[in-house]
Structures are given as C-alpha cells and as structure tokens.
Amino acid sequence: MSNDNGLVDEYEKLESLKKEIEQKEAELKNKIIALAREKNTEVLFGNKKKCSIKEYEKVIFPEDKTKIVELIKQQGLYEKFSSINYLKLSPAIIKGEVSQDILELTKKEKAFRLSLKDI
C-alpha cells in the first residue's frame, strides 16, 4: 500500500478542519443571535464588518409527504408547486432511460467525488 505523497492524509486533515470550522461557526452564530436579542437589535458591529440579524419563518414539512402531496393534487396546485427531481432524473439520463428528445437537451461531463474512510 503506497502513501500517495500524503495527499489523502492532507485531504482528510482539511475535511476534519472544515467540520471543526463549521461547528465553531454554528456556535458563534448562536452567540451572535443571543447577543442581538439581549441588546434588542438587528445589527451588531465588529471592527471591520457589521452583521445584520434577521429572524424569519422557516417551514418544516412532515417527513412523510404523502398527505401534503395528495392535498396539493386535490386542490389543483400540483403543477404550480412541483419541480424536476434532478437527483432521480440524472441517473435516468445517464442510463439512457429517457426519450431521445430529453437526451438531446442535456449533456454529460466527467466529475469526481472523493470520500474518506478509516483504514
């Protein structure tokens, strides 16, 4: 088993660092929100930047979407709110499981995905 010039180890180190940074970012975000609430303000200032804090409503959909999809269809809203599922359509295009008309409107290119696993 060769070491591959330390590239995998460096990639793993960066992935780990990225996770640490994302965790620290989430913690800081929560502290900023708490401070803004405490000060009853929507703007906080640093030395070089200002931070705008806006509260908004986020919709949480049920895990089982069967009922909501059924209601949307019954109320004639399905066409308005439905969209293409690219995660399902892409493999069908790659496998040639769609019509030639659809294939001609798309193109394929090579891409790479890296994943790390413990040895």
N, C-alpha and C positions, 0 to 999 in steps of 0.2 A: 504494500500500500504506500503510494507516494504522497508527499506533503503538499504538492501543487503550489509551491512557493509561498505558502502561508495565506493564499487568497481566501480560502474557505474560512480560516480562523479569523481573518480580518473582517470578512463579511458577517460572521457570527457575532463578533465584537460590536460592530456597528448596529446590528439588529437588536442586541441587548441594550446598547446605549440608547437607541431610539425608544425602546419600551420604557426605560428609566425617564427619559425626557418627557414622553407622553404622560407618564404618571405624575411627574413634577408639574407639568403644565396644567393638568386637571386640578391638582392641589392648589396651585396659585390662582387659577380661575375661580375656585370656590372661595378662597380668601378675599379676592377682589370683589366678588359678589357680596360677601358678608360685610366688607368694609363699606361698600356703596350703600347697602341697606342701612347700616349703622349711621352713616352720615346723611342718609336720606337724599342721595344724589344719583344722577345717572352718568356723571363724568368724574374720573379720577385722573390726576396728573402725575407723571413721572418727570425725570429731568429732561428727557428728550421727546417724550411722546405723551399723548393723552389717551385715555381708554374710555370709550363710550360703553355703558352697560345698559342694554335694553332688554326688558322682560317681554316675552311673547308667549302665546299659547301654542302648544305642540299637541297635535292629535295623535293619540295612541289607538291603533286599530287592534281588534281581537286577533289572537293567534290563529284561530280557525276562522277564515274569512268567508266561509261558505254562505252563511246567513246574510252578510252585508252584500256580497256579490248578487245573491238571489234577489234581495230587495232593490238593489240598483237596477237589475234587469227588469223587474216587475214595474218599476217606476219610469221605465224608458230612458234611463240615464246611462246605460252601459256604454254606448258608443261615445258619449261625451267624456267619460272618465276612464275608459280602458286605454291601454297603450301596448306597444310591442314589448314582449319579454325577450330582450336581447340575449339573456343567458340561455334560453331554450332555443331561440331561432338560430344563433351562431353555429352550434353543433349540427343542426339540421342542414344548414347551408354547406358546412364542411363535408358532411357525409353525402351531399347531393340528394337529400330527401325532400327538396322543394322544387317547384317548377323552374324550367329554364329561364322564364321571364324574370323571376326573382334572382336567380343566379347571375344573370347579365347586369343587374343593377348593383351588384356587390363586387368587392374584390377581396382577395386573400393575401396576407403577407405573413412572413415568419416572425414570431415573437418568442421571448424566453421568459420562463418563470423559474425562480430559484427557491428552493425550500431547504431548510436545515433540519437535521435530525441528529439526536445523540448517537454516538458510535457504540 
